[in-house]
């Protein structure tokens, strides 16, 4: 895992433009080239301002971009969510779980955050499974981004893998 860079834009867009990926995100569709560029800019700015953010997840051997995972500050609520998105060709290999665990460890050990949330569309069973596998607890359904989403949370003193 490393920070997303401007030179990732083409490969990142190739992942994020897919409706199969986007249907599970807030937009419910694949992202445009401009939206993808703005996302990289947002994530870079958050790293500078907060000291945490979203990483590119890359294959150790080939360097191929698999997707993203990390910590996203929600301005609307001042909460920090763990999030991830991967190219569908890399689904079901454990990358989301492995990278989300690393992000959670970073959140609590390096960034010294007290609480992390996760959000998932109710029909996104795979994402809910990852969220629960890394230790977040289901709290209920809450509205975010105009959507009814499954809401999970974990506190720094309750991390168990």
C-alpha positions, -999 to +999 in steps of 0.1 A: +000+000+000+013+034-009-002+069-015-021+073-048-002+095-072-011+116-103+007+090-125-019+064-112-047+083-129-050+062-160-049+028-142-071+041-114-097+054-138-098+020-156-109+005-122-132+033-110-151+038-143-166+003-141-202+003-131-196-030-114-173-011-089-194+021-088-227+004-080-214-002-045-201+034-041-221+065-032-226+074-069-241+040-077-222+041-111-187+041-124-168+074-120-159+097-148-123+106-156-127+140-140-143+125-109-114+100-106-089+128-109-107+148-082-107+117-060-069+114-062-066+151-055-089+148-025-071+118-011-037+136-015-050+167+002-063+147+031-029+130+036-013+165+038-040+179+062-048+149+084-018+126+083-040+097+071-058+089+040-065+064+012-037+043-003-033+027-037-032-011-032-006-025-056+006-060-064+040-065-046+056-083-076+042-066-107+033-032-092-001-034-108-028-012-092-054-034-077-076-007-061-077+015-031-081+012+006-078+036+036-092+062+059-115+089+046-126+119+067-163+127+063-167+165+065-204+163+070-201+143+103-164+146+112-162+108+113-135+087+097-145+058+076-126+029+064-132+023+027-119+002-002-126-005-038-109-030-061-109-040-097-135-069-100-107-091-114-091-090-079-123-097-059-124-128-036-086-130-031-086-114+003-071-080-008-099-060+008-096-078+041-058-076+042-056-040+033-085-029+055-067-046+085-036-027+077-056+006+074-072-001+108-039-008+124-025+025+110-056+043+122-052+032+158-014+028+161+000+055+139-027+081+135-039+076+171-076+077+161-102+067+187-130+055+164-135+043+129-168+037+110-176+018+079-206+021+056-220-004+031-250-006+009-274-032+025-271-056-005-233-055-005-228-087+014-191-091+004-183-057+018-203-063+050-184-095+055-150-077+052-161-050+076-172-076+102-141-098+096-118-069+106-137-063+138-163-035+132-197-040+148-230-034+130-249-005+147-278+000+124-290+016+092-282+053+088-285+079+061-253+091+044-250+107+010-288+105+006-286+067+009-297+043+036-265+024+045-254-002+070-234+016+097-205-001+116-181+012+141-150+001+161-132+019+190-095+018+195-097-004+226-118-031+208-096-042+180-093-080+177-085-098+145 
